[in-house]
């Protein structure tokens, strides 16, 4: 089966990680065999799990499986504001960066494709951008009665739905229902903006997150796999 793709250079990613990265997207005009010769350091491709023919072709062209991804959706119904959850302030960015770097130290931005600390560094920047409203629109935080950070969720509006970017509960606060409160706060954030769905993507290996989302009433809508291949000049 011929696989046709488009080549999409990832400018921000390339600059941030110092790795010249290109993403190949399906349903393009260029044969995969030609696209893999594009000069770059790293080729990425995300493929729906049901497209087994494409998955086979990627393996034949030297791509390696990196991670699976699940996309889930939750219909927003009646919601209410959650006590102890509020909008993050810029003064809280250092604590949030530290928490995000620890919570997301393992991801598809991992060795041998990236440096050992790159995953944590990436998510630390993500949550800072969310607080500043420069990628996700907003970051909500959960705190205890002393004001100590317990967890956070970042959110943005995408195509008429609210989408969770990052959600994490700090280790010392786990087992206290903080994740559920953050999910309820995220749904309320969407309701206030008259959005009808709350969406989120997570790694298939992140069973804790999957259980939280399903327990909150989300339904699994799709799964996909990320594949990487070293660039043509590296072979």
N, C-alpha and C positions, 0 to 999 in steps of 0.2 A: 504494500500500500504506500503510494507516494505521500510524503509529509511535506506540506508547504507552510512556510513561516514568514514572519516579518522580523527584521532586526531592529531592536529598540535599545540604543545605548542608555545606560543608567548613569546619568551625569552626577547626580548628588551622591549616590552610593559609591561611585568610582572615586570621587574626591574624598569622601569621608573615610573610606577604608584604605585608600591608596592602592586599589586593585581595579584596573580597567575592566569594567563589567558590562556585558551585553545580555539583554534578555531576549529570547526568541519566543514570539507569540504565534499560536496556531492560526490557521485560516488566512495565511498570507499568500505571497506570490513566488517566494524563493524556495527552491528545493532544500531540504535539510542538509543534504550532502554538500551543497554550495555554502550554506549559511555557516557551517562549522569551520570554514576556512577564513571567516572574518577575523582580521587581526585584533586581538584583545587578550587579556589575561584570563578571563573567566566567562564562560557561557552559562546562562541559567535558563531553565524552562519549567513552567508549571503546567501540569497536564491533568485533566479530569481523570479520576480513577477508572472510569468505565471505558476509556479509550485505550484499550489494551494493544491495539495495533501500533499506536504512536509510542506507547511505552516500550514495545519490542524494538521499534526503530531506534529509539534513543539509546538503548543498550548496545545495539549494533554499531552505533556511531561513537561509542566511547563515553557516553554519559553515565554518571553514577547516581544512585538514589541517595538523597540527603535527608529528606523528612517528608512526612505526610501532613496534610492539613485538612481540617474539617470546618465547614461553614454552617453556622446555626442561626435560626431566626426565632424570635419570640414576639407574639402579638401583644401590643401595649393596650392594656385595658384600664381599669380604674387604678390609680396610684396615689400615693401620699408621700410627703416629704419625710425623709428619714432623720431622726434626731442624731446628732453627733457627726453628720455628714455635711460638709460645706465646700465652697469653691476654694481651691488652693491659691495661696498668695505667692508672689515672687520670692518673698523672704524664706519660703519653705522649699525652694528649689534644691538647695544642697542636700537636705534630708531625703527628698524624693529621688534625686539622682542616685544617691547611695543605695536606697531601697530597690530601685529599678535595676541597677547594675547587678545586685545580688539575686533578685527574683528571676531575672531572665538571663542568667549566665550561660544557659544551654539553649541553643536555638539553631536555626539553619545557618546562622552566621558563625560557624564553628570551624575548628581545625579539621582537616588540613587546608581548607579553602581560605580561612582567615586566621589572623593571629589569635592566640588563646584568650585575650581579654577583649576582643573586638565585639563580641555579642553583648556583654555587659555595658560597654561604652556606647554602643548603638542605642540600647534601650534607655540608658541614662539621658542621652540627648533627646530621644523621643518624648520622654515625660517632661523634660524642660520645655521643649517646644509646645507641648500641650498646655502647660501653665501659661505660657506667653501667647497662646492662641495662634501659633504660626504653622501648625500642622493639624493636629486635632483641635477642635474648637475650645475645649475646656477640660480641666482636670478637677475631679471631686476627690476629697480626702475624708477618711473616717478617723476620728480621734477619740481617745478615752476622756474621762472626766478631768484629767490633768492637762489635756491638750497634746498628749503624746501621739504620734502618728501610728495608726493601726493598719491602714491600707489605702489604696487609691484606685481610681478608675478614670481613664481618659475617654472622651467622647467627641464625635464629630457627626455632622449631618451629611449624608451621602445619598444622592438619588432618592430623596424623599423618605429616608429611614435614618434612625439613629444608629451609629455603629460604634461599638466598643473598640478602642485601640489597644489599651493595656489595662489589665485588672490584676491586682496582686494584694495579698494579705501578708503582713510582716510575720515572720516565724513566731514571735512571742504572742501574737494576737490570734493565731490560728485555733480553730475549734470553738470559737465564740460567736459564730454566725455573722462575722464581718463580711465575708464574701456575699452572703445572701442580702445583707443590708446594702452593699454597694450595687448589686444587681437591681434592687428595688429603687435605689436612687437614680440609677442609669435609666430605668424605665420612666421614672417621673420626669427626668430631664427631657426625654423624648416627648412625653405627653404635653408638657408645658409648651413645646414647640409644635404641637399638633401633628406629631408624627405617629404613625400607626404600627411601626415595627422597630424592634431593637435587634440588631444583627451583630454577630461576632465570629471571628475566625480564630482557631487555636490549633496547636500541633496535635497530631494524633497520639503522640507519646505523652501528652500532658493530661493524664487521666483525672487528676484533681480538678482541673478546669472543666473538662468534659462533664464530670459528675455534677459540678455546680450548675452549669448551664442547663443540663437536662433536668435536674431537680427543680430548677426555677421555671420550668415549663417550656424551655426552648425545644425546637424540633431540629433534627439533623437534616440539612437540605442538600449538601453535596460534600464530596471528598475529592482530594487531589493530591498529587505527589510533586515535590520539587526535585529536579535533577540538575546536576552541575557537570561541567566538563572543562578541563583546562583549555585555555585558548590555543589556537592553531600554531602560534609561534613557540609554544612551550613543548610541543610534541617532537 
